[in-house]
Amino acid sequence: MGYEVSRTTVAARPTAVVAAATTWPEFRTLWGQLLGEVWACLRAGGIDRGCRNVMLYLDDVPHVEVGVLLDRSCPLTGRVTASALPAGTAATTVHHGSFGDVGAAHDAVVHWCATQGLRLTGTRWEIYGPHDDDPDRQWTEVYWLLS
């Protein structure tokens, strides 16, 4: 799959998340639990749809924040806290297809930045399109913060 990568300025966007320090092998199974905690909190607060899922990777440990874009107020409980996606200049692309294949989009952004002489901070995130069981209709925005 070919990716169109571009440079853009992004504003901070409020999120409701559960933060964790984990390992990449553990994260493969942990993210679903973390996202489930966020959605349980939102449902208890009266929100059952309309918030896009997000995953923010702060570094390579990885320290992660898993949750949703939050465009309205909701009481946050348990481990769910308010946060925000970063503001600044980022390299971005859109992955079309199965969420499980989004790694190729990250690789494309990293490669494009290298060819453009752009420095990455290591902070990156994904914003998922609305849920769809058909992988052919799934899409994910991928962002890498630039220094």
Disulfide bonds with the S-S distance in Angstrom:
none
